[in-house]
Amino acid sequence: MPMSRKLAEYRRKRDFAATPEPTGEAASGTGDSFVVQKHAATRLHYDFRLELDGVMKSWAVTKGPSLVPGDKRLAVQTEDHPIAYNAFEGVIPKGQYGGGTVMIWDRGRWFPEFDPHKGLAKGHLEFRLEGEKLHGRWHLVRMRRRPREKHDNWLLIKAEDDEARTPEEPDILDEASRSAESGRSMEEIAKAADRVWQSKPRDSAAAKAIAPPARKAAAAPPPGGRRAALPDFVPPALATLADKPPATKGWLHEIKFDGYRLEARIRGGEVKLLTRRGLDWTERFPVIAAALAGLGVDAALIDGEAVVEDAEGRSSFGALQEDLAGHPSRHSLFYAFDLLHLDGKDMTLLPLRQRKETLAKLLPPNGDGGTLRVSEHIEGDGAAMLRHACRLGLEGIVSKRADSRYRSGRGHDWLKTKCALREEFVIGGYVPSTVSSRMIGSLVLGYFDKGRLVHVGRVGTGFTQATARDLFSRLDGLKQVKSPFAARLPTEAARGVRWVAPELVAEIEYRSWTEDAMLRHASFKGLREDKPAEEVTREDRAMVDEPVEEAPAKAGSAATPGVVAGVKLTHPDRVLWAEQGLTKEGLAAFYADIADWLLPHVVGRPLALVRCPSGEQAQCFFQKHAWAGLHPAIRSVPIAGEDEPVLAVADIGGVVGLVQAGVLEIHPWGSTLDDVERPDRLIFDFDPGERRGFADVIAGAREVRERLKDAGLESFVKTTGGKGLHVVVPLVPTVGWDDAKEFTRKIAAAMAADAPDRFTDRLPKKDRVGRIFVDYLRNGRGATAVAAYSTRARPGAPVSTPLAWDELADVQSAAAFTVANLRSRLAHLGRDPWEGFFDLRQSLPDGAPKPRRKPAPRKR
């Protein structure tokens, strides 16, 4: 590209008569500088720039660099900058592109490990930094662009080396927060008059020069809105729960967010963020408030939701609570979905469609990757949108009448359809933990019906250790002698309960209601501080097209606490995944819920197990044979060729027995107990080495599928719950282990020979760097692989999940599906992604695998 064109986008976005940023020229040298500039624009972020081909390749890193290798920091690629920009530290005036304070946070030299041009083209740049603050090896990995995204999103990741830190060590952003250029803080830079552009000395004219510009005419209030003063607060419109989305025309369907509802009131540059009760929570969300202040509107009232997204881009109430714990939210986003007032006009009487069109013009495009986002919608097939949302682990959708005015309170113009059932309940008591002092083990829940507190059962999972301690502290101060429930609880339900004043509200996800009106398989999601306990009632459900049949409430006790599938669990509140607060009882309930999906892959097979009696963060070990205290539901089966009996299960009781023993991973043989010496499935395990992302793994799985088709074999794919994918081939058990292993070895060797830069069939780790290991060794006698629908002893409680081949493009990682979202996915699948797996009658072809046509050379 000619030098004059390299910075065209940079110059197009800036008015150099109004901003102190350098105009700059593209250089012709081959320098190796890098700079990281802390930038308090609409949203605080860090601009990460690498010198290449005479310009600074640039990314906006939303949370800043992290020295912890497991932290994946979103880096949105922006326009190239001139090299002269490396020396810029100061203030970009409000109203200019990127307006805000800029600090030179770090600077130095960078050294690419491989050809940087090929790395940028492929989407994986590996390099070393020698800066004043950042050192060692780093990765920039490009993610697949989503629909309507205008910029490439990358991940900035620290590599494992001597410069890396653990999560417990200090954050480099806090430890070294001052400028590498001047030693000043952001506040000191912002106040320094010599760094702030002014057209003249500070007077009223100068103040106007740096004030936010007038809004574009396109964002002006549309005709039809009546003149009115900006109200202090408008009670929000609330959606009514529906069994399914409306199928008729005239509805807009949006994703349902999992966060805090906020109403943003903007007046004269001052922003207030109000909860659905009108409480002022501005100080809790300063990042959102600052972004809204930069919109340049005189007066507005915007309805939306504050969220924090997880690594998969899903809003997570748990992540939001964690972000808020002890300090204002630093990582929150604001999804705006309605506009109630704009610059002197009441918008509530206008149709929703018109309000949303105006709102979209007011806010920056979603592709900019900023703090403010518009809640996008589709028209038409709400049922398809719901299925897709649930398959991806989202909370659900909200359907809104396109022509409706804005009405406060709960009505039928807005309907919510959930992937999983979630409601707020009042805490009426607690049971102390059986494994730790001054921590809760479970909560006793209810809701108000005509002023009477109705008991609905317990929740004993979903508490992190910090949450369990905090709840104990809060509830201990609310203790009372008498039960707050209107009716006397059954003996088993009241055993060990400490009663409390019904003042705290918990958000609970649950599977269903039992026949005696108790919550089934409930999980704690967080406290709701934006809703008073006396307003918590059981949610009404809207009738959409046809009535919803619900089992009538009956008198009686809930299921016995600590008993799942007839198996009594000791210490059911023992936490197995600390970050998720997933307990032994929670894992057992999960397996009981998905038994129909799991059991066909584990019943009647020799099993190897990963046991972690104290949870996934503690010591784990592999176990193939019986141990003292083996639960009776777990079978110990002698087979020829094994010195000791192997382990097996026959039903869900056996699986729950494994959970009782702290089993977090189930690894079956590739054969059944009925025919141990002949496998009935083959497995190709795609394990990415360093510098290989999940997109590379997907490409490898698709390639082996084509090679198997050439050999006349159909195959199926699943996530491993770790880093890779398994391609599984069901077989009629007609050949022995040696033939099966040799068949898979030849395919793996052929892939490695055809593309040695992408694949390896060699086990040593040094051979896997920059390649994907095509592991065929899972196909020997006694070798195992994690079962479909088994959890993994890894952070996040991921689950090895079968997929349809056409779903791969929507999956972001091998750990995308977890105990928290898999049940919702399964409940909303149109069909089994492995439909026909157990009915397929196919055998290995005679002789060696057929050679596959060598692919055409890839474009470089």
ABEGO torsion letter per residue (X at the ends): XBAAAAAAAAAAABBAAABABBAEBBBABBBABBBBBBBBBABBBBBBBBBBGGBBBBBBBAAEBBABAABBBBBBBBBBBBAAAAABBEBBBBGBBGBEBBBBABBEBBBBABBAAAAAAAGBBBBBBBBAABBEBBBBBBBBBBBGBABBBBBBBBBBBAABBBAABBBAAAABABBAAAGBBAAAAAABAAABBBABBBBAAAAAAABBBBBBAAABBBBGBBBBBBBABBBBBBBBBBABBBABBGBBBBBBBBBBBBBBBBBGGBBBBBBAAGBBAAAABAAAAAAAAAAGBABBBBBBBBBBBBAAGBBBAAAAAAAABGBBBAABBBBBABBABBGGBBAAABBAAAAAAAAAAABBBAAAGBABBBBBBBBEBAAAAAAAAAAAGBAEBBBBBAABBBBBEBBAABBBBBABBBBBBBBABBBBBAABBGBBABBBBBBBBGGBBBBAEBBABGBBAAAAAAAAAAAAAABBABBABABBBBAAAABGBBBBBBABBBBBBBABBBAAGBBBGBBBAEBBAABBAAABBBBBBBBBGBBBBBBBBBBEBBBBBGBBGGBBBBGAABBABAAAGBBAAAAAAAAAAAAAAAAAAABGBBBBBBBBAAEAABBBBBBABBBBGBBAABBBBBBBGBABBBBBBABAAAAAAAAAAGBABBBBBABBAABAABBABBBBBBBBBBGBBAAAAAAAAAAAAAAAAAAGBBBBBBBAGBABBBBBBBBBBABBAAAAAAAAAAAAAAAAAABAAABBABABAAAABGBBBBBAAAABBGBBBBBBGBBBBBBGGBBBBBBBAAAAAABABAAABBAAAAAAAAAABABBAABGAAABBBBBBBEBBBBBBBBBBBBX
